[in-house]
Amino acid sequence: MSIASQCPGCARKFNAPDHLAGKNVRCPQCNTSFLVQAGGAPVNFDFGSASASEASPAPTPAAEPGRRSLLIGAIAAGVGMMALMFLCTGVGVAYYFLFAGPGAGWKEYTSADGGFTVLLPPNPAQKDKSDPKITAGKITEISAQPFGSRHYSVQYYDLADLPINNYLYLAWLRHSLVSAGGTLVREQDVTAGPYSGKEVVVELAGDQLLVRRTILAEARVFSLTAQYPKSSAPSAEAQKFFDSFKVTSVPKVTRPPTTLVATGPTTPDPLPKTDPTPKANPKTDPPPKTDPVPKMDPPVKTPPATFPIKPDELALLEAINRLRQADGARPLLPVQKLFVGARAEADSLARTKNAGKQDNYGYLRYFRLTIPSRGMPPAQELVDQLVLSKSTRAQLVEEEFDHIGIGIATAKDGTTYYMLLFCGGTDKAP
């Protein structure tokens, strides 16, 4: 015996065994669950290919809502996660290309006081970044931070006079930047219109990369800086920033012309005339009064060395002692062990660009100054360039220093390295 049943979902008819009367079954065609009526009349027909054996008991009413809720929750969570990923990605990409991408959102910044124009991200801010170690004057910075940890800035300041040697001044700025903390990656010569400069790339702590381009325009110094994570360096964005910089106006600085003093008459003197005044009698007349001889500045008093000193080293020592003498400081004494050490460090720099092992040579106070130079300028020009830095000048005339060592070596590429060791504060014999 079987009970005639019909699926309410697809209207398919089939015969259900009588033991399923009053129970939920699942349609084998549409998977719809429905109740087999217990009062159905027994029949002997069979429509379709589905038999009573194909109808399977459906899950209990208590279990069905739980499974369906779990399935719906999983689908909803998946859809929600995909929507969130799309939204975040879309907003991030849109933000980057609209506000932080290489081109969009940047505007030309014009500084009438600084005399330059440059493309910067939105909302740049101006700050006073004066640093007496760099210059005694004011240092102005315009900076902007477009997105994440990227940072762009332009600093400018004026020197008291034109640098005597641009290469030495730029090398000193590079040394100051690297010594503050970082590793020099590379450097190259750059230009901005008619003005020249230097670009250095320094690797900083915390996966940061700093690119600084310094331009010397007359006596005004421009420093353009781009800093960003090394792992996501926006090379196109940084290049756009540097290439957009243009100098519009800077104060002109001219050196006074050299005054030539004539050492003789420019026209022939007329013939001497006879002086009617009688000559003085040396026996009766007192000797004529004469003006006192004007006092001359004393020569540089460099203590004599007890070991051979090269002419270039001696010229630099004389120039330094001349500066100290003018400042009222005692001259520095050349010490053989300091000269030997300075020469070794300069030779190492010329060969490997590394000074090698450094020593204080038993002194309580010492100052080590390294100077790279393209070529070998005269000693006095070198010292004149060094004193442009207020802090370096203070070290050169420091009263507590009394001993010095000098080393000079030239590399194969033509770079000359100067190593100066200033020492003091020891009871040991030199």
MARGU-321586 format. One line per 3 residues: number of its first residue (from 1); their letters; for each residue x, y, z negated of C-alpha. Coordinates in steps of 0.05 Angstrom, whole numbers. Layout:
NUM> a> X/Y/Z; ...
% end
This chain:
1> msi> 0/0/0; 22/71/13; -4/141/2
4> asq> -15/187/62; 27/251/49; 42/314/89
7> cpg> 101/361/80; 76/432/66; 139/461/97
10> car> 140/430/166; 71/395/166; 103/328/181
13> kfn> 63/267/159; 90/203/130; 72/146/82
16> apd> 97/149/11; 101/87/-32; 49/85/-86
19> hla> 101/87/-142; 117/159/-121; 46/182/-136
22> gkn> 48/244/-180; 123/256/-168; 163/307/-129
25> vrc> 195/283/-65; 239/317/-13; 220/319/61
28> pqc> 273/283/102; 264/333/159; 262/402/128
31> nts> 287/385/58; 226/416/26; 206/390/-42
34> flv> 133/377/-56; 87/335/-101; 55/269/-76
37> qag> -17/272/-95; -38/213/-138; -109/211/-113
40> gap> -92/203/-39; -129/147/-1; -88/88/21
43> vnf> -76/85/96; -44/38/146; -18/87/198
46> dfg> 51/117/206; 65/180/246; 136/195/269
49> sas> 198/157/255; 202/174/181; 183/117/136
52> ase> 165/116/63; 235/93/47; 264/158/76
55> asp> 227/200/26; 271/208/-34; 253/233/-103
58> apt> 268/307/-111; 307/333/-171; 267/346/-233
61> paa> 236/416/-238; 283/434/-295; 346/420/-255
64> epg> 325/452/-189; 325/526/-212; 394/517/-244
67> rrs> 427/491/-181; 393/543/-138; 415/600/-186
70> lli> 487/575/-185; 487/573/-109; 457/642/-104
73> gai> 507/670/-155; 566/641/-118; 542/670/-52
76> aag> 529/738/-84; 598/739/-116; 632/722/-50
79> vgm> 593/775/-13; 607/826/-67; 682/812/-67
82> mal> 686/818/9; 647/884/6; 694/911/-48
85> mfl> 756/891/-10; 729/924/53; 709/987/15
88> ctg> 777/994/-20; 816/979/42; 774/1025/84
91> vgv> 779/1082/34; 854/1072/25; 867/1070/99
94> ayy> 821/1129/111; 855/1168/55; 924/1154/82
97> flf> 909/1174/153; 867/1234/134; 910/1261/77
100> agp> 976/1225/70; 994/1199/139; 1051/1227/180
103> gag> 1014/1287/210; 944/1292/184; 930/1340/127
106> wke> 998/1374/129; 1002/1449/139; 1057/1498/157
109> yts> 1083/1534/95; 1114/1602/105; 1160/1634/53
112> adg> 1171/1708/66; 1218/1712/6; 1257/1650/25
115> gft> 1258/1665/99; 1235/1597/125; 1176/1555/150
118> vll> 1165/1481/139; 1108/1430/143; 1085/1407/74
121> ppn> 1028/1365/46; 968/1403/18; 972/1446/-45
124> paq> 1047/1460/-51; 1069/1492/-116; 1125/1542/-129
127> kdk> 1171/1535/-189; 1233/1566/-219; 1288/1512/-219
130> sdp> 1348/1556/-238; 1410/1517/-258; 1473/1553/-282
133> kit> 1515/1493/-260; 1495/1507/-188; 1491/1583/-186
136> agk> 1484/1641/-234; 1425/1668/-192; 1353/1644/-187
139> ite> 1335/1578/-153; 1265/1575/-125; 1230/1509/-108
142> isa> 1168/1495/-67; 1145/1424/-77; 1086/1379/-59
145> qpf> 1067/1307/-76; 1019/1280/-23; 1004/1208/-44
148> gsr> 1031/1157/-94; 1103/1169/-115; 1126/1207/-54
151> hys> 1153/1277/-65; 1176/1333/-19; 1210/1399/-38
154> vqy> 1250/1458/-12; 1297/1497/-57; 1334/1561/-38
157> ydl> 1382/1608/-72; 1435/1660/-54; 1510/1657/-67
160> adl> 1548/1719/-88; 1590/1714/-24; 1600/1670/37
163> pin> 1634/1603/20; 1706/1604/40; 1701/1532/62
166> nyl> 1632/1504/79; 1656/1432/79; 1684/1438/8
169> yla> 1621/1470/-18; 1576/1417/13; 1622/1363/-14
172> wlr> 1617/1393/-83; 1540/1393/-79; 1541/1320/-58
175> hsl> 1587/1302/-115; 1541/1339/-164; 1480/1300/-138
178> vsa> 1513/1232/-141; 1545/1243/-209; 1476/1259/-238
181> ggt> 1458/1186/-227; 1453/1147/-162; 1491/1110/-108
184> lvr> 1511/1144/-43; 1482/1104/16; 1503/1148/74
187> eqd> 1515/1220/96; 1516/1257/162; 1524/1327/191
190> vta> 1459/1363/209; 1438/1430/238; 1378/1477/231
193> gpy> 1380/1523/290; 1447/1560/289; 1463/1538/218
196> sgk> 1499/1474/198; 1493/1430/137; 1497/1360/109
199> evv> 1446/1304/97; 1459/1253/42; 1418/1191/24
202> vel> 1423/1168/-49; 1393/1106/-80; 1363/1120/-148
205> agd> 1340/1076/-205; 1270/1048/-203; 1270/1029/-129
208> qll> 1272/1103/-108; 1307/1132/-48; 1326/1206/-44
211> vrr> 1344/1242/21; 1372/1312/13; 1389/1359/71
214> til> 1429/1421/52; 1434/1479/101; 1482/1538/94
217> aea> 1452/1601/126; 1499/1659/113; 1503/1662/37
220> rvf> 1434/1629/27; 1431/1555/11; 1370/1513/29
223> slt> 1361/1443/-1; 1306/1400/29; 1290/1336/-11
226> aqy> 1247/1276/4; 1240/1223/-49; 1199/1159/-43
229> pks> 1199/1085/-60; 1253/1047/-24; 1207/989/-10
232> sap> 1157/1032/28; 1201/1087/58; 1157/1132/103
235> sae> 1212/1147/154; 1165/1181/204; 1135/1225/149
238> aqk> 1203/1246/121; 1231/1259/191; 1171/1303/206
241> ffd> 1185/1342/143; 1259/1354/159; 1249/1368/233
244> sfk> 1196/1421/219; 1242/1465/177; 1262/1531/210
247> vts> 1301/1590/183; 1266/1655/200; 1307/1708/164
250> vpk> 1365/1710/114; 1406/1768/86; 1467/1783/128
253> vtr> 1532/1781/90; 1594/1813/120; 1663/1814/91
256> ppt> 1697/1882/87; 1748/1892/142; 1821/1884/123
259> tlv> 1853/1952/111; 1920/1960/145; 1968/2005/107
262> atg> 2019/2042/150; 2090/2029/128; 2121/2086/169
265> ptt> 2103/2151/205; 2061/2146/267; 2091/2209/298
268> pdp> 2164/2231/299; 2183/2278/243; 2205/2347/264
271> lpk> 2278/2365/257; 2297/2380/185; 2299/2454/168
274> tdp> 2354/2486/128; 2334/2492/56; 2352/2562/31
277> tpk> 2347/2538/-41; 2417/2532/-71; 2440/2464/-91
280> anp> 2440/2447/-165; 2505/2448/-204; 2513/2380/-237
283> ktd> 2557/2411/-291; 2508/2464/-314; 2439/2442/-290
286> ppp> 2401/2384/-325; 2386/2322/-283; 2319/2324/-247
289> ktd> 2260/2287/-278; 2239/2223/-242; 2173/2185/-246
292> pvp> 2176/2119/-284; 2178/2056/-242; 2107/2027/-240
295> kmd> 2098/1962/-277; 2084/1901/-233; 2042/1841/-253
298> ppv> 2087/1787/-281; 2098/1728/-234; 2063/1663/-248
301> ktp> 2099/1628/-304; 2092/1554/-290; 2134/1512/-337
304> pat> 2189/1476/-299; 2178/1403/-283; 2229/1350/-301
307> fpi> 2208/1306/-241; 2200/1317/-166; 2135/1353/-146
310> kpd> 2113/1356/-73; 2106/1425/-42; 2030/1419/-33
313> ela> 2022/1397/-105; 2066/1455/-129; 2026/1506/-88
316> lle> 1961/1482/-119; 1991/1483/-188; 2015/1554/-178
319> ain> 1945/1576/-153; 1911/1545/-214; 1961/1577/-263
322> rlr> 1952/1643/-227; 1877/1639/-242; 1890/1620/-315
325> qad> 1940/1676/-323; 1889/1726/-297; 1839/1699/-347
328> gar> 1887/1703/-406; 1898/1627/-412; 1966/1595/-419
331> pll> 1995/1561/-358; 1989/1486/-350; 2050/1441/-358
334> pvq> 2061/1388/-304; 2067/1320/-337; 2098/1261/-299
337> klf> 2050/1206/-323; 1990/1250/-303; 2020/1263/-234
340> vga> 2033/1189/-225; 1961/1172/-244; 1930/1227/-202
343> rae> 1971/1206/-141; 1949/1134/-150; 1876/1153/-154
346> ads> 1881/1199/-93; 1915/1144/-53; 1860/1095/-73
349> lar> 1807/1145/-51; 1841/1155/16; 1845/1079/28
352> tkn> 1780/1053/-2; 1739/1115/-20; 1743/1090/-92
355> agk> 1788/1120/-145; 1800/1053/-178; 1816/1047/-252
358> qdn> 1813/1113/-289; 1849/1128/-354; 1850/1184/-405
361> ygy> 1925/1173/-414; 1920/1180/-490; 1890/1250/-490
364> lry> 1832/1270/-535; 1804/1319/-483; 1809/1311/-408
367> frl> 1773/1333/-345; 1779/1296/-278; 1762/1335/-215
370> tip> 1757/1300/-147; 1755/1343/-84; 1745/1314/-13
373> srg> 1765/1363/42; 1764/1360/117; 1835/1379/131
376> mpp> 1881/1413/81; 1863/1486/67; 1914/1532/34
379> aqe> 1919/1522/-41; 1893/1591/-58; 1831/1582/-13
382> lvd> 1817/1516/-47; 1819/1548/-116; 1776/1606/-92
385> qlv> 1725/1556/-69; 1726/1518/-134; 1712/1579/-177
388> lsk> 1646/1590/-140; 1619/1539/-189; 1613/1571/-257
391> str> 1622/1505/-294; 1683/1485/-253; 1715/1553/-264
394> aql> 1705/1545/-339; 1743/1479/-337; 1800/1508/-296
397> vee> 1813/1562/-348; 1796/1521/-409; 1843/1542/-465
400> efd> 1846/1472/-496; 1878/1443/-434; 1954/1448/-431
403> hig> 1976/1390/-386; 1959/1375/-313; 1968/1321/-261
406> igi> 1957/1330/-186; 1950/1279/-130; 1937/1293/-56
409> ata> 1926/1239/-3; 1897/1240/68; 1854/1184/96
412> kdg> 1856/1157/167; 1793/1196/185; 1828/1262/167
415> tty> 1794/1272/99; 1841/1298/46; 1828/1277/-26
418> yml> 1851/1321/-84; 1853/1290/-153; 1864/1339/-211
421> lfc> 1873/1315/-283; 1868/1368/-338; 1886/1342/-407
424> ggt> 1896/1368/-477; 1889/1351/-550; 1944/1301/-563
427> dka> 2005/1295/-609; 2040/1247/-562; 2100/1270/-523
430> p> 2086/1277/-448
% end
